[in-house]
């Protein structure tokens, strides 16, 4: 499936075949695609928590308004990010041309140090881009997805033992859908969404 077709075909699917599982190779393909997503300063602070344990999934479902896709989808991915990733950036620039890392490493510190809201916002932006990559890659692989923020973030953080310097952005159910989404409920007109130059 080409990219534009995947964008048009992707929908948030709520019902999944609970017997289906992705292969290890499919999981790796999906997550390696996500790892190609952009991050500011290449700090790659997203962390993809693959929840496979049925008991843990059941606990998360209880913290997610009993939504069935949490337990029934083939894969549940919690997109989290390390807010402190900017503090040790040398590995992200290890293969940079000579002189580039000398410029970038101080710039990273200058941009993030003491700016907690910027650190938090960057985590959300990066996870959003990685999440879209996951959903489009899954669609191209023949799978359906459902992005989710309808859950108790604090409770899920405790369930997965989220480190204090990490934050959850959202989670994505991935699998074989068993029921199509209803027709799109309404798209805003192009001219209302696309603004040329200024409002």
N, C-alpha and C positions, 0 to 999 in steps of 0.2 A: 504494500500500500504506500503510495507517495504521501509526502508530508501534508499537502493541502487536503487530500482526501481524508487523512487521519484526523485533521483538525475538524473537518465537517462532520465526520462520523462519531467522534468521541462524545459520549454522554455520561452523566452520572448514573450508573446502574446500581440498583439496590438489592437485587435478588441474584444469588449465585448458586452454582452446583457445589454442595458441600463435600462431595466425594472427589472433586478434581483438585489436583495439586500441580503446580509448576515443577518442572524438572530442575535439578541443581544448575544445569547449564542455562536454562531459561532465566532463572533468578539472576545468575551472574551476568548474563547479557543485559538484562533490564537495569541492574544496578550499575554496571559499567557504563551504560548509556547515561544514566543520571550523573555519574562522576565526570562527564564531559560538560556539564552545565557550567555557565560562567559564575564566578564570584569576584567581588571587588578585591583588587590586589592579589588575586589568585590564592586567597587564604583557605579556600575549600573547607569551610567550617561546618558544612552539613554532615550529619551522622544519620545513617539509615538503620533504624532498629527493626529487624525482621522478627515479628512475633509469630512463632510457630507452635509453641506449647499450648495445647488446648485449654488447660486450666488458666493460664495467663490470659488467653483470648477471652475466656468466659468472664474473668474479672474485669477486663477492659469493656466488654459488652455491658456489664452492669453499670459501668461508669459512663456509658454512651447511650443512655435512654433505651437500652435493650434493642439496639439496632442490629438486625440479623446479619448484615454484611460483615460485621466485626468477626463473627465466628464462622460464617459460611463461605466467605471468599477464600480462594486458594492461598492468598498471601495478604498479610496485614503489615504495612510499612508505616512506622511512625517517623516522621521527618523532624529531627531535632537538630540543634546547632550548638556548637561550642562558642560561647560569647568571648572566651579568652583566647581564641585561636590566633588572633592578631599579635599576641605577646611573644610568640616564638616563630617568626615567619621565615627563618633561614631555609627550611626544607622546601618551601614553596618556590624559591628562587634559586635553587641549587644548580639548575642547568641553564640559567640565564647567561646571555653574552656578557663578556667582561665589562664591568662598569655599571651594568644595569642594576644588579643587586645592591651595589654601593649607593645608588640613588633611591631604590625602592624601599629598602629596609627602614631607613630613617623616615621616609614619607609615610609608611604604614603606622609607625609609632606616633607621628605628629597628627595623623588623621583620627586615630582611635583613642589615644590616651586621655583619660578623664572625661570621655564623652559616652556615658552609659547608654543614652538614648540612641546614639548613632550605632553603637555595638549591637543593640537589640534590633534596631530597624534593619541593619545589614543581614542579620540572621534570618529575618522574615523574608527579605527580598531574595536571598540566595535559596532558601528552601522553596519559595514560590516557583522560582525558575527550574529548580531540580524536580519539583513535583510535576510541573507541566511536561518536562522531558520524560518522566516516568509514564505519565498518562498517554502521551503520544506514542512512545516506544511500545507500550503495552498494546495499544490499538493496532499498531503496525504488525505486532506479533500475533494478532487474532484474539486478544483478551480485552475484557472490559474493566473499568475502574470506577471508583467512587471516592472523590476527595471528601474529607470529613473534618469539620471543626465542632460538630455537635457532641461534645463530651466534656467531662470534668477534667480540665487540664492538670490541676493539682493532684487529683486522684490517680490519673494515668501516670503522671510523673513518679509518684510513689510506687506504683505497681512495677514500673520498669527500672526503678532505682536510678532515676535521672540525676546526674551529678549537679551540684549546686551552681556550677558555672555554665550549665547548658540550659537551653530553652526549647520547648516543643512548639513547632509551628502549626502542623496539622498532621493528619494521617490519611493514608490511601489504601483502600481495599482493592485487590487485583484478583481477577479470576474469570471463570466462564459464566457469563450472565445467563440467566434462565428466563428472564422476562424483560422485554424491551422497555425503554423509557417512554413515557407519554410524549406526545408531540411537544415541541418547544413552546412554552407558555406565552412567549411574546418577546420579540427582539426590538430594541429601540431602533428608530430609523437612522440610517447612515449619517445624514446631515445633522442629527442631534448629538451624535457621538464624536464625529470627526470635525475638529476645529482647525481652520487655517490661520496660522500665525498668532492671532490673539483672540480672546473671547470677545 
